[in-house]
């Protein structure tokens, strides 16, 4: 469960070069000046970053490392029960540290030999075309900050736990990584904003909040579920619908609460055939026809 940065924490660069993350009054860290200063400083690392150079080091506190260790430990138990075999395979291959927050450059060094993916730092919201487009080149945009210590199992917008535990473990699996690349190629291929939005909605209902049959059990592979301590316990009781591109392209969702409509793939092969096939071939015309038929 999280809200997109454009709604919750827009980032503004001042004339003096400083960066300010504008937290809403309801944000857990709003009244914490130390946390707000750290958010500004960490966002500044990304604002000034140039691709091809080492990702700047975010100096985390012991308290922040403790949040990572606590959430990692608790999520690992839930992953053993609820995550797909391929996600668990990726997590085992990647070997993220459990007792401290890894630097994004470190995550890249672990990930690149496995599937070719590297991380890029993001100060906040990345425009859709940029965020999805670079997936085609094997890059993934990620924030570097971690959630407020008062609510270690909740974040109102994507933090490093979501971006790394949720996505990097999936990106360490060859078959999931191939799907991310196909989504990026689709985002670059389409021209209209409407078509791009459909590409992103399919991504949302699959690689962010996708579930899958694994034998007689329902498992999760979406990063949004697998990085959420609460949502991972609730997803089995949601409205689970068959994998359907038309339905995903027209289903509305609320980013501020647990997702109550999820789409189930029958297997990873089914996901690759349906969603991978869509991203591999879609263009503005085919997407317009699909949306028109579904109305």
URZI-V197041 format. One record per residue. RES is the residue in three letters. PSI is psi in radians with two decimals (999 if undefined). OMEGA is omega in whole degrees, -180 to 180 (none if undefined). NEAR is the number of other ideal C-beta (glycine too) atoms within 8 Angstrom. Layout:
<<RES,PSI,OMEGA,NEAR> <RES,PSI,OMEGA,NEAR>>
This chain:
<<UNK,2.07,176,9> <UNK,2.76,177,11> <UNK,2.55,-180,9> <UNK,2.54,-174,9> <UNK,-0.50,-178,13> <UNK,-0.45,180,7> <UNK,-0.55,-168,6> <UNK,-0.62,-174,11> <UNK,1.18,177,13> <UNK,2.60,-177,9> <UNK,2.29,-179,14> <UNK,2.36,176,7> <UNK,2.22,-179,8> <UNK,2.92,-178,8> <UNK,-0.50,-179,3> <UNK,0.06,178,4> <UNK,-0.13,178,5> <UNK,2.77,-177,8> <UNK,2.38,180,13> <UNK,2.21,174,9> <UNK,2.07,-174,13> <UNK,1.69,-179,8> <UNK,2.45,176,11> <UNK,2.76,-178,9> <UNK,-0.45,-180,5> <UNK,-0.05,-180,5> <UNK,2.42,-179,11> <UNK,-0.48,-178,9> <UNK,0.16,-175,11> <UNK,-0.77,-175,10> <UNK,0.20,-179,4> <UNK,1.77,-176,8> <UNK,-0.54,179,6> <UNK,-0.79,179,6> <UNK,-0.73,-179,10> <UNK,-0.67,178,12> <UNK,-0.66,179,8> <UNK,-0.70,177,10> <UNK,-0.75,180,13> <UNK,-0.78,-178,12> <UNK,-0.75,-179,9> <UNK,-0.67,177,11> <UNK,-0.64,180,14> <UNK,-0.55,177,11> <UNK,-0.70,-178,13> <UNK,-0.67,-179,13> <UNK,-0.66,-176,10> <UNK,0.10,-176,7> <UNK,2.51,175,11> <UNK,2.17,-178,5> <UNK,2.45,-179,6> <UNK,-0.25,176,3> <UNK,2.79,178,6> <UNK,2.46,179,4> <UNK,2.25,-179,13> <UNK,2.53,-179,9> <UNK,2.27,172,6> <UNK,2.08,-178,11> <UNK,1.72,-178,4> <UNK,2.65,178,8> <UNK,2.89,177,7> <UNK,-0.64,179,5> <UNK,-0.72,180,7> <UNK,-0.71,175,11> <UNK,-0.62,179,12> <UNK,-0.65,177,9> <UNK,-0.82,178,13> <UNK,-0.82,-178,14> <UNK,-0.75,-180,11> <UNK,-0.87,-177,9> <UNK,-0.71,178,13> <UNK,-0.79,-179,12> <UNK,-0.78,-178,9> <UNK,-0.68,179,10> <UNK,-0.61,-179,13> <UNK,-0.67,178,9> <UNK,-0.75,-179,8> <UNK,-0.63,178,12> <UNK,-0.71,179,13> <UNK,-0.54,-177,8> <UNK,-0.66,-168,6> <UNK,-0.26,-175,12> <UNK,2.65,177,13> <UNK,2.78,-179,11> <UNK,-0.66,-178,7> <UNK,-0.63,176,12> <UNK,-0.77,179,16> <UNK,-0.62,176,11> <UNK,-0.76,178,9> <UNK,-0.75,180,14> <UNK,-0.71,179,12> <UNK,-0.69,180,7> <UNK,-0.69,-175,9> <UNK,-0.76,177,12> <UNK,0.89,179,6> <UNK,2.54,175,13> <UNK,2.50,-177,7> <UNK,-0.34,-173,7> <UNK,0.00,-178,6> <UNK,2.77,178,8> <UNK,2.16,177,11> <UNK,2.56,173,10> <UNK,2.61,-179,9> <UNK,-0.58,177,14> <UNK,-0.65,177,10> <UNK,-0.75,178,8> <UNK,-0.73,179,14> <UNK,-0.75,-180,12> <UNK,-0.60,178,7> <UNK,-0.65,-171,13> <UNK,-0.70,-172,15> <UNK,-0.74,179,11> <UNK,-0.34,-177,4> <UNK,-0.90,-175,12> <UNK,0.04,178,11> <UNK,-0.04,-178,7> <UNK,2.55,173,14> <UNK,2.80,-180,10> <UNK,2.62,172,16> <UNK,2.37,-180,13> <UNK,2.49,179,14> <UNK,2.36,179,10> <UNK,-0.56,-178,11> <UNK,-2.33,-180,12> <UNK,2.35,174,9> <UNK,2.26,179,8> <UNK,2.50,-174,6> <UNK,-0.82,-175,10> <UNK,-0.61,178,9> <UNK,-0.79,-178,9> <UNK,-0.87,-177,10> <UNK,-0.62,-175,15> <UNK,-0.73,-176,10> <UNK,-0.24,175,12> <UNK,-0.56,180,14> <UNK,-0.47,-180,10> <UNK,0.08,180,6> <UNK,0.55,177,10> <UNK,2.56,178,11> <UNK,2.16,179,14> <UNK,2.38,-179,11> <UNK,2.44,169,14> <UNK,2.83,-180,14> <UNK,-0.22,-177,10> <UNK,2.82,175,11> <UNK,2.67,-177,10> <UNK,2.88,-179,12> <UNK,2.47,-174,9> <UNK,-0.35,-178,10> <UNK,-0.36,-180,6> <UNK,1.26,-174,9> <UNK,-0.38,-179,9> <UNK,0.30,-180,7> <UNK,2.46,171,10> <UNK,2.31,-180,10> <UNK,-0.11,174,11> <UNK,2.82,-175,11> <UNK,2.20,176,8> <UNK,-3.02,-174,11> <UNK,-0.46,176,12> <UNK,-0.82,178,15> <UNK,-0.84,-173,15> <UNK,-0.61,-175,13> <UNK,-0.94,179,13> <UNK,-0.74,-179,13> <UNK,-0.90,-171,13> <UNK,-0.73,-174,12> <UNK,-0.66,178,15> <UNK,-0.65,176,14> <UNK,-0.71,-179,17> <UNK,-0.29,178,14> <UNK,-0.11,176,14> <UNK,2.25,-173,14> <UNK,-0.71,-175,7> <UNK,-0.69,176,9> <UNK,-0.72,180,14> <UNK,-0.66,178,15> <UNK,-0.63,178,10> <UNK,-0.70,176,15> <UNK,-0.77,180,14> <UNK,-0.72,179,11> <UNK,-0.66,177,11> <UNK,-0.70,178,15> <UNK,-0.73,179,14> <UNK,-0.66,178,11> <UNK,-0.73,-180,14> <UNK,-0.59,178,16> <UNK,-0.51,-176,9> <UNK,-0.72,-176,7> <UNK,2.68,-176,13> <UNK,-0.66,-177,4> <UNK,2.69,177,7> <UNK,-0.56,179,5> <UNK,-0.78,179,9> <UNK,-0.69,178,14> <UNK,-0.68,179,13> <UNK,-0.66,178,9> <UNK,-0.73,176,13> <UNK,-0.75,-178,16> <UNK,-0.58,179,11> <UNK,-0.67,177,11> <UNK,-0.69,176,15> <UNK,-0.79,-179,11> <UNK,-0.82,-176,11> <UNK,-0.04,179,13> <UNK,-1.34,-174,15> <UNK,-0.27,173,13> <UNK,-0.79,-175,10> <UNK,0.71,-180,11> <UNK,2.57,174,15> <UNK,2.83,-171,15> <UNK,2.50,173,15> <UNK,2.34,177,11> <UNK,1.67,-170,9> <UNK,-2.23,180,4> <UNK,0.04,-175,3> <UNK,2.73,174,6> <UNK,2.17,-179,11> <UNK,2.81,179,12> <UNK,2.51,172,15> <UNK,-0.20,-179,15> <UNK,2.38,-176,12> <UNK,-0.58,-180,11> <UNK,-0.60,178,14> <UNK,-0.83,-172,15> <UNK,-0.17,176,18> <UNK,0.06,-178,10> <UNK,1.98,-178,11> <UNK,-0.65,-179,11> <UNK,-0.76,-174,10> <UNK,-0.54,-179,12> <UNK,-0.40,177,14> <UNK,-0.29,-173,7> <UNK,-0.33,-167,9> <UNK,-0.53,-178,14> <UNK,-0.42,-179,7> <UNK,0.10,-180,4> <UNK,3.08,176,11> <UNK,1.72,-176,6> <UNK,2.09,-177,9> <UNK,2.74,178,9> <UNK,2.61,178,5> <UNK,2.15,-174,12> <UNK,1.98,-177,8> <UNK,-0.76,-180,11> <UNK,-0.77,-179,10> <UNK,-0.75,179,10> <UNK,-0.63,-176,14> <UNK,-0.28,-177,13> <UNK,-0.12,-180,9> <UNK,2.26,178,9> <UNK,2.62,178,4> <UNK,2.70,180,8> <UNK,2.01,-176,5> <UNK,-0.09,-176,8> <UNK,0.02,-180,5> <UNK,3.03,178,7> <UNK,2.48,-179,8> <UNK,2.10,-177,12> <UNK,-0.12,175,6> <UNK,2.11,180,9> <UNK,2.69,-179,13> <UNK,2.27,-174,15> <UNK,2.18,170,12> <UNK,2.55,180,15> <UNK,-0.40,-180,7> <UNK,3.01,176,9> <UNK,-0.65,177,11> <UNK,-0.70,177,6> <UNK,-0.76,178,10> <UNK,-0.76,180,15> <UNK,-0.73,-179,12> <UNK,-0.82,-174,7> <UNK,-1.03,-175,11> <UNK,-0.78,177,13> <UNK,-0.72,178,12> <UNK,-0.67,177,9> <UNK,-0.90,-179,11> <UNK,-0.54,-178,14> <UNK,-0.42,-172,9> <UNK,-0.23,-172,7> <UNK,2.60,171,13> <UNK,-3.12,-177,9> <UNK,-0.71,-177,9> <UNK,-0.81,-178,6> <UNK,-0.61,178,9> <UNK,-0.73,178,15> <UNK,-0.70,178,10> <UNK,-0.72,-179,8> <UNK,-0.78,-179,12> <UNK,-0.67,-179,13> <UNK,-0.73,-179,7> <UNK,-0.60,-175,7> <UNK,-0.18,-179,9> <UNK,999,none,5>>
